[in-house]
Amino acid sequence: MTTTPSLSSFRPATFADLAPAPGAAPDYDHIRATAEAMVPFNSFVGLRIAEVRPDGAVVENPVSESLHNQMGTVHAGVLFLLGDVAGAAAFCGQLAPLLAGVERLVLRDARTQFLKPALGRIRAHAHVDDRVVADVLAGRTRGRFDLDGRATLTDDAGVVVARMSLDYVCVVN
Protein backbone atom coordinates (compact mmCIF):
# COMPACT_ATOMS: atom_id res chain seq x y z
CA MET A 1 0.00 0.00 0.00
CA THR A 2 1.35 3.40 -1.01
CA THR A 3 0.84 6.32 1.32
CA THR A 4 0.64 9.94 0.30
CA PRO A 5 2.13 12.58 2.60
CA SER A 6 -0.48 14.68 4.30
CA LEU A 7 -0.70 18.28 3.19
CA SER A 8 -1.28 19.23 6.81
CA SER A 9 2.32 18.16 7.58
CA PHE A 10 3.77 20.20 4.72
CA ARG A 11 5.25 23.54 5.77
CA PRO A 12 5.96 25.81 2.83
CA ALA A 13 9.53 27.04 2.86
CA THR A 14 10.31 30.72 2.51
CA PHE A 15 13.25 32.59 1.10
CA ALA A 16 14.22 33.41 4.68
CA ASP A 17 15.01 29.68 5.09
CA LEU A 18 17.78 30.19 2.52
CA ALA A 19 19.14 33.42 3.97
CA PRO A 20 22.45 33.71 5.76
CA ALA A 21 22.47 34.63 9.44
CA PRO A 22 22.57 38.41 9.95
CA GLY A 23 26.09 39.64 9.25
CA ALA A 24 27.23 36.28 7.85
CA ALA A 25 28.40 35.64 4.30
CA PRO A 26 26.02 33.63 2.10
CA ASP A 27 26.45 29.85 2.36
CA TYR A 28 25.84 28.75 -1.23
CA ASP A 29 25.86 25.05 -0.35
CA HIS A 30 23.14 25.68 2.27
CA ILE A 31 21.15 27.64 -0.32
CA ARG A 32 21.58 24.79 -2.82
CA ALA A 33 20.54 22.04 -0.39
CA THR A 34 17.61 23.98 1.05
CA ALA A 35 16.34 25.15 -2.34
CA GLU A 36 16.57 21.58 -3.63
CA ALA A 37 14.31 20.39 -0.80
CA MET A 38 11.83 23.31 -0.99
CA VAL A 39 9.65 22.03 -3.84
CA PRO A 40 8.44 18.44 -3.36
CA PHE A 41 7.63 18.04 -7.07
CA ASN A 42 11.27 18.57 -8.03
CA SER A 43 12.27 15.69 -5.74
CA PHE A 44 9.49 13.55 -7.19
CA VAL A 45 10.95 14.03 -10.67
CA GLY A 46 14.48 13.61 -9.32
CA LEU A 47 15.93 16.98 -10.29
CA ARG A 48 19.16 17.92 -8.56
CA ILE A 49 20.44 21.44 -8.01
CA ALA A 50 24.11 20.84 -8.78
CA GLU A 51 25.38 24.37 -8.11
CA VAL A 52 24.24 27.68 -6.72
CA ARG A 53 26.76 30.48 -7.17
CA PRO A 54 26.81 34.28 -6.92
CA ASP A 55 26.55 34.38 -10.74
CA GLY A 56 23.91 31.70 -11.37
CA ALA A 57 22.98 28.06 -10.90
CA VAL A 58 23.04 24.64 -12.54
CA VAL A 59 20.29 22.01 -12.30
CA GLU A 60 20.33 18.51 -13.78
CA ASN A 61 17.90 15.68 -14.35
CA PRO A 62 18.52 12.04 -13.52
CA VAL A 63 19.04 9.69 -16.45
CA SER A 64 15.75 7.79 -16.36
CA GLU A 65 13.48 6.31 -18.99
CA SER A 66 10.54 7.45 -16.86
CA LEU A 67 11.38 11.03 -17.92
CA HIS A 68 11.31 10.22 -21.66
CA ASN A 69 8.68 10.87 -24.27
CA GLN A 70 7.47 8.40 -26.90
CA MET A 71 10.53 9.25 -29.06
CA GLY A 72 12.99 8.14 -26.37
CA THR A 73 14.25 11.65 -25.65
CA VAL A 74 13.91 13.69 -22.45
CA HIS A 75 10.32 14.96 -22.24
CA ALA A 76 9.77 18.65 -22.99
CA GLY A 77 8.08 19.08 -19.60
CA VAL A 78 11.26 17.90 -17.87
CA LEU A 79 13.31 20.34 -19.95
CA PHE A 80 10.96 23.17 -18.99
CA LEU A 81 11.17 22.18 -15.33
CA LEU A 82 14.99 22.12 -15.49
CA GLY A 83 15.08 25.68 -16.82
CA ASP A 84 12.45 26.89 -14.37
CA VAL A 85 14.23 25.45 -11.34
CA ALA A 86 17.63 26.65 -12.57
CA GLY A 87 16.29 30.18 -12.99
CA ALA A 88 14.85 30.22 -9.46
CA ALA A 89 18.09 28.80 -8.03
CA ALA A 90 20.08 31.42 -9.95
CA PHE A 91 17.89 34.13 -8.41
CA CYS A 92 18.69 32.72 -4.95
CA GLY A 93 22.41 32.65 -5.65
CA GLN A 94 22.62 36.07 -7.21
CA LEU A 95 20.47 37.73 -4.52
CA ALA A 96 21.84 35.60 -1.64
CA PRO A 97 22.74 38.54 0.64
CA LEU A 98 19.11 39.75 0.58
CA LEU A 99 17.16 36.47 0.67
CA ALA A 100 15.70 37.27 4.11
CA GLY A 101 13.88 40.22 2.50
CA VAL A 102 12.50 38.33 -0.52
CA GLU A 103 8.75 38.07 -0.23
CA ARG A 104 7.97 36.64 -3.64
CA LEU A 105 9.44 35.30 -6.87
CA VAL A 106 6.86 34.33 -9.47
CA LEU A 107 7.53 33.09 -12.98
CA ARG A 108 5.15 35.19 -15.06
CA ASP A 109 6.14 33.99 -18.51
CA ALA A 110 8.66 31.71 -20.17
CA ARG A 111 9.67 30.97 -23.72
CA THR A 112 11.47 27.76 -24.59
CA GLN A 113 13.33 27.02 -27.82
CA PHE A 114 13.83 23.28 -28.26
CA LEU A 115 16.87 23.00 -30.53
CA LYS A 116 18.07 19.37 -30.54
CA PRO A 117 16.89 16.00 -29.22
CA ALA A 118 17.72 15.81 -25.51
CA LEU A 119 19.33 12.53 -24.54
CA GLY A 120 20.67 11.41 -21.16
CA ARG A 121 21.56 13.87 -18.44
CA ILE A 122 20.68 17.45 -19.26
CA ARG A 123 22.13 20.41 -17.35
CA ALA A 124 20.37 23.77 -17.19
CA HIS A 125 22.78 26.68 -16.63
CA ALA A 126 20.85 29.80 -15.58
CA HIS A 127 21.36 33.37 -14.49
CA VAL A 128 19.19 36.43 -13.95
CA ASP A 129 19.81 39.98 -15.18
CA ASP A 130 23.03 41.26 -13.56
CA ARG A 131 21.99 44.93 -13.90
CA VAL A 132 18.76 44.45 -11.97
CA VAL A 133 20.56 42.29 -9.39
CA ALA A 134 23.16 45.04 -8.91
CA ASP A 135 20.41 47.63 -8.40
CA VAL A 136 18.62 45.43 -5.86
CA LEU A 137 21.83 44.61 -3.96
CA ALA A 138 22.76 48.31 -3.89
CA GLY A 139 19.32 49.26 -2.53
CA ARG A 140 18.32 51.24 -5.64
CA THR A 141 15.46 48.82 -6.37
CA ARG A 142 13.05 47.58 -3.73
CA GLY A 143 9.45 46.48 -3.61
CA ARG A 144 7.91 44.94 -6.70
CA PHE A 145 10.03 44.71 -9.86
CA ASP A 146 10.46 42.68 -13.02
CA LEU A 147 13.48 40.46 -13.60
CA ASP A 148 14.60 38.57 -16.70
CA GLY A 149 16.44 35.27 -16.60
CA ARG A 150 18.06 32.96 -19.11
CA ALA A 151 18.71 29.22 -19.06
CA THR A 152 20.79 27.21 -21.50
CA LEU A 153 20.24 23.45 -21.46
CA THR A 154 23.08 21.19 -22.60
CA ASP A 155 23.69 17.46 -22.81
CA ASP A 156 26.79 15.69 -21.49
CA ALA A 157 28.63 16.42 -24.76
CA GLY A 158 28.00 20.16 -24.29
CA VAL A 159 25.46 20.33 -27.12
CA VAL A 160 22.81 23.01 -26.54
CA VAL A 161 19.45 21.24 -26.66
CA ALA A 162 17.24 24.14 -25.52
CA ARG A 163 17.26 27.77 -24.44
CA MET A 164 14.79 29.49 -22.16
CA SER A 165 13.86 33.09 -21.50
CA LEU A 166 12.31 33.59 -18.07
CA ASP A 167 10.21 36.58 -17.00
CA TYR A 168 9.81 37.01 -13.23
CA VAL A 169 7.89 39.30 -10.93
CA CYS A 170 9.74 39.79 -7.64
CA VAL A 171 9.01 41.47 -4.34
CA VAL A 172 12.00 42.34 -2.15
CA ASN A 173 11.63 44.49 0.93
Residue pairs with C-beta under 8 A, 6 or more apart in sequence:
5 40
10 40
13 34
13 37
13 38
15 92
15 99
15 100
15 102
15 103
15 105
16 99
16 100
16 102
17 34
17 38
18 30
18 31
18 34
18 35
18 92
18 96
18 99
19 96
19 99
19 100
20 26
20 27
20 30
20 96
20 97
20 99
22 100
26 54
26 96
26 97
26 99
28 52
28 53
28 54
28 93
28 96
29 52
31 52
31 89
31 92
31 93
31 96
31 99
32 49
32 50
32 51
32 52
32 57
32 89
35 49
35 52
35 88
35 89
35 92
36 42
36 43
36 47
36 48
36 49
37 43
39 85
42 81
42 85
45 61
45 67
45 78
45 81
46 61
46 62
46 64
46 67
47 59
47 60
47 61
47 62
47 81
47 82
47 85
48 59
48 60
48 61
48 62
49 57
49 58
49 59
49 85
49 86
49 89
50 58
50 59
50 60
50 123
51 57
51 58
52 89
52 90
52 92
52 93
52 96
53 93
54 93
54 94
54 96
55 93
55 94
55 127
56 86
56 90
56 93
56 94
56 125
56 126
56 127
56 128
57 86
57 87
57 89
57 90
57 92
57 93
57 125
57 126
57 127
58 86
58 123
58 124
58 125
58 126
59 82
59 85
59 86
59 89
59 123
59 124
59 126
60 82
60 121
60 122
60 123
60 124
61 67
61 74
61 78
61 82
61 121
61 122
62 121
63 120
63 121
67 74
67 75
67 78
68 74
68 75
69 75
69 76
71 117
72 119
73 117
73 118
73 119
74 118
74 119
74 120
74 122
74 161
76 112
76 114
78 122
79 112
79 114
79 118
79 122
79 153
79 161
79 162
80 110
80 112
80 164
82 122
82 123
82 124
82 151
82 153
83 110
83 112
83 124
83 126
83 151
83 153
83 162
83 164
83 166
84 107
84 110
84 164
84 166
85 124
86 124
86 125
86 126
86 151
87 107
87 126
87 128
87 149
87 150
87 151
87 164
87 166
87 168
88 105
88 107
89 126
90 126
90 127
90 128
90 149
90 151
91 105
91 128
91 147
91 149
91 168
91 170
92 99
94 127
94 128
94 130
94 133
95 102
95 133
95 136
95 137
95 172
97 137
98 136
98 137
98 172
101 172
101 173
102 170
102 171
102 172
103 171
103 172
103 173
104 169
104 170
104 171
105 168
105 169
105 170
106 168
106 169
106 170
107 166
107 167
107 168
108 146
108 167
108 168
108 169
109 166
109 167
110 164
110 165
110 166
110 167
111 164
111 165
112 162
112 163
112 164
113 162
113 163
113 164
114 161
114 162
115 160
115 161
115 162
115 163
116 155
116 159
116 160
116 161
116 162
117 161
118 153
118 155
118 161
118 162
119 155
120 155
120 156
121 155
121 156
122 153
122 154
122 155
122 161
123 153
123 154
123 155
124 151
124 152
124 153
124 164
125 151
125 152
125 153
125 154
126 149
126 150
126 151
126 152
126 164
126 166
127 149
127 150
128 147
128 148
128 149
128 150
128 166
128 168
129 147
129 148
129 149
132 141
132 145
132 146
132 147
132 148
133 147
135 141
136 142
136 145
136 172
141 172
142 172
142 173
143 171
143 172
143 173
144 169
144 170
144 171
145 169
145 170
145 172
146 167
146 168
146 169
146 170
147 168
147 169
147 170
148 165
148 166
148 167
148 168
149 164
149 165
149 166
149 167
149 168
150 163
150 164
150 165
150 166
151 163
151 164
151 166
152 160
152 162
152 163
152 164
153 160
153 161
153 162
153 163
153 164
154 160
154 161
155 161
